[in-house]
Amino acid sequence: MNDSLSTWVAGARPRTLPAAIAPILAGVAGAAALDAWDWPVALLCLVVALALQIGVNFANDYSDGVRGTDDDRVGPLRLVASGLASPRAVKAAAFASFGVGALAGLAVVALSGHWWLLVVGILCILAAWFYTGGRKPYGYLGLGELMVFVFFGLVATVGTTYVISDVAPPHAWAAGVAVGALASAILVANNIRDIPTDRASGKMTLPARLGDRNARLFYAALCAVAAAGIVVFAALTTWSALIALLSLLLLIDPLRRVLGGAQGRRLIPVIQATGFAEIGLGLGLLVGVWLG
């Protein structure tokens, strides 16, 4: 066992955190387009998103580790499969992260006054755990990308706009679609890399079901959806928000790798670059609204 801080940081999979940061930036942009600002609430939303992302990473590590799915993997460190941490400790880390997210979420609800959002928070935690947890994890059924799109795209983005501005305007949904598409693209790239081992272990992710070629085309389609979402957001708010399209330049190399048939470790830079593009998208929308 290894209790070093660096081991646990690596186990939290920092490269996945853009999927938590980007929707909050986009959500703030959605509220800013209505001239609504509330930085304390926005920061609390960020804590919620980061805590849930880290929690789902530890939960995934635990669940896949005890099932043996991670015994032969390429990619980020797996604490349970590598023997660097006990399943019990990793499970505790997952629930501790969910607890932090729940407390920050309670603070958001209290400050915004929208108590019905407690139900949404509960659904977010359940979705995070049952991605690979429970008897029939939906991640093994090919629903992972859809749930990422919903929770780390629409819910996180529109939810942030809503708790700041008290409304959920169409442009916030457009931003949520754009962010959610890239969040899903990150998972698609990750799952393309793992198609052989996932199929061998019975983990039928969406790419494992679609097949290698179709999954790669799906990645490209998600990038196009992100671009379309930016254009719709700009049309509904200010055309200066089109500056967010510059972030998609970071997808040129990933698209070349994915469509060029890159395998294994050659897909790891795709995951990282897509994450940076997602953060750039959210930041670009915010800067664009400010300029407009």
Backbone hydrogen bonds, N-H to C=O, Kabsch-Sander energy under -0.5 kcal/mol:
donor,donor_aa,acceptor,acceptor_aa,energy
2,N,84,L,-3.1
8,W,4,S,-1.6
9,V,5,L,-2.6
10,A,6,S,-2.3
11,G,7,T,-2.1
12,A,8,W,-1.4
13,R,10,A,-1.4
16,T,13,R,-2.2
17,L,14,P,-1.6
19,A,16,T,-1.5
20,A,17,L,-2.0
21,I,17,L,-1.9
22,A,18,P,-2.6
24,I,20,A,-0.6
24,I,21,I,-0.5
25,L,21,I,-1.9
26,A,22,A,-2.5
27,G,23,P,-2.3
28,V,24,I,-2.5
29,A,25,L,-2.1
30,G,26,A,-2.1
31,A,27,G,-1.9
32,A,28,V,-2.9
33,A,29,A,-1.9
34,L,31,A,-1.4
35,D,32,A,-2.1
36,A,31,A,-2.2
42,A,38,D,-2.3
43,L,39,W,-2.8
44,L,40,P,-1.9
45,C,41,V,-2.4
46,L,42,A,-1.9
47,V,43,L,-2.0
48,V,44,L,-2.4
49,A,45,C,-2.5
50,L,46,L,-2.8
51,A,47,V,-2.7
52,L,48,V,-2.3
53,Q,49,A,-2.3
54,I,50,L,-2.7
55,G,51,A,-2.5
56,V,52,L,-2.7
57,N,53,Q,-1.7
58,F,54,I,-2.3
59,A,55,G,-2.6
60,N,56,V,-2.4
61,D,57,N,-2.2
62,Y,58,F,-2.7
63,S,59,A,-2.9
64,D,60,N,-2.5
65,G,61,D,-1.6
66,V,62,Y,-2.5
67,R,63,S,-1.3
68,G,64,D,-1.0
69,T,64,D,-1.7
70,D,64,D,-1.0
71,D,68,G,-1.3
79,L,77,L,-0.6
82,S,78,R,-1.8
83,G,79,L,-0.6
83,G,80,V,-0.9
84,L,79,L,-1.3
85,A,79,L,-1.4
90,V,86,S,-2.2
91,K,87,P,-2.5
92,A,88,R,-2.1
93,A,89,A,-2.0
94,A,90,V,-2.1
95,F,91,K,-2.2
96,A,92,A,-2.3
97,S,93,A,-2.1
98,F,94,A,-2.3
99,G,95,F,-2.0
100,V,96,A,-2.1
101,G,97,S,-2.3
102,A,98,F,-2.5
103,L,99,G,-2.3
104,A,100,V,-2.4
105,G,101,G,-2.3
106,L,102,A,-2.3
107,A,103,L,-1.8
108,V,104,A,-2.1
109,V,105,G,-2.5
110,A,106,L,-2.6
111,L,107,A,-2.4
112,S,108,V,-2.5
113,G,109,V,-2.4
115,W,113,G,-1.3
117,L,114,H,-1.7
118,L,115,W,-1.9
119,V,116,W,-1.3
120,V,116,W,-0.7
121,G,117,L,-2.3
122,I,118,L,-2.1
123,L,119,V,-2.2
124,C,120,V,-2.2
125,I,121,G,-2.0
126,L,122,I,-2.5
127,A,123,L,-2.6
128,A,124,C,-2.0
129,W,125,I,-2.2
130,F,126,L,-2.7
132,T,129,W,-0.8
133,G,129,W,-1.6
138,Y,130,F,-1.7
139,G,131,Y,-2.2
140,Y,137,P,-1.2
141,L,138,Y,-1.1
142,G,139,G,-0.6
143,L,138,Y,-2.0
147,M,143,L,-2.2
148,V,144,G,-2.3
149,F,145,E,-2.3
150,V,146,L,-2.1
151,F,147,M,-3.0
152,F,148,V,-2.1
154,L,149,F,-1.9
155,V,150,V,-3.5
156,A,151,F,-1.2
157,T,153,G,-1.8
158,V,154,L,-2.3
159,G,154,L,-0.6
159,G,155,V,-1.9
160,T,156,A,-1.5
161,T,157,T,-2.1
162,Y,158,V,-2.5
163,V,159,G,-2.5
164,I,160,T,-1.2
165,S,161,T,-2.7
166,D,162,Y,-2.8
172,A,169,P,-1.0
173,W,169,P,-1.2
174,A,170,P,-2.0
175,A,171,H,-2.0
176,G,172,A,-2.2
177,V,173,W,-2.2
178,A,174,A,-2.1
179,V,175,A,-2.6
180,G,176,G,-2.8
181,A,177,V,-2.2
182,L,178,A,-1.4
183,A,179,V,-2.4
184,S,180,G,-2.5
185,A,181,A,-1.9
186,I,182,L,-2.0
187,L,183,A,-1.4
188,V,184,S,-2.5
189,A,185,A,-2.6
190,N,186,I,-2.1
191,N,187,L,-2.7
192,I,188,V,-2.4
193,R,189,A,-1.9
194,D,190,N,-1.1
195,I,192,I,-1.3
198,D,194,D,-3.2
199,R,195,I,-2.6
200,A,196,P,-1.7
201,S,197,T,-1.5
202,G,198,D,-0.6
202,G,199,R,-0.8
203,K,198,D,-2.7
204,M,140,Y,-1.2
204,M,202,G,-1.1
205,T,203,K,-1.6
209,R,205,T,-1.8
210,L,206,L,-3.0
211,G,207,P,-2.5
215,A,211,G,-2.3
216,R,212,D,-1.8
217,L,213,R,-1.9
218,F,214,N,-2.1
219,Y,215,A,-1.9
220,A,216,R,-1.8
221,A,217,L,-2.2
222,L,218,F,-2.2
223,C,219,Y,-1.7
224,A,220,A,-1.8
225,V,221,A,-2.2
226,A,222,L,-2.0
227,A,223,C,-1.7
228,A,224,A,-2.3
229,G,225,V,-2.5
230,I,226,A,-1.8
231,V,227,A,-2.0
232,V,228,A,-2.4
233,F,229,G,-2.4
234,A,230,I,-2.6
235,A,231,V,-2.3
236,L,232,V,-1.7
237,T,233,F,-1.2
241,A,238,T,-2.1
242,L,239,W,-1.9
243,I,240,S,-1.7
244,A,241,A,-2.1
245,L,242,L,-2.1
246,L,243,I,-1.7
247,S,244,A,-1.3
248,L,245,L,-1.3
249,L,246,L,-1.6
250,L,247,S,-1.5
251,L,248,L,-1.7
252,I,249,L,-1.5
255,L,251,L,-2.6
256,R,252,I,-1.9
257,R,253,D,-2.4
258,V,254,P,-3.1
259,L,255,L,-2.7
260,G,256,R,-1.3
261,G,258,V,-1.3
262,A,257,R,-2.8
266,R,263,Q,-1.9
267,L,264,G,-2.0
268,I,265,R,-1.3
271,I,267,L,-1.5
272,Q,268,I,-1.8
273,A,269,P,-2.8
274,T,270,V,-2.4
275,G,271,I,-1.6
276,F,272,Q,-2.1
277,A,273,A,-2.4
278,E,274,T,-1.9
279,I,275,G,-2.1
280,G,276,F,-2.7
281,L,277,A,-2.2
282,G,278,E,-2.2
283,L,279,I,-2.8
284,G,280,G,-2.6
285,L,281,L,-2.2
286,L,282,G,-1.8
287,V,283,L,-2.8
288,G,284,G,-2.7
289,V,285,L,-2.2
290,W,286,L,-2.1
291,L,287,V,-2.8
292,G,288,G,-1.9
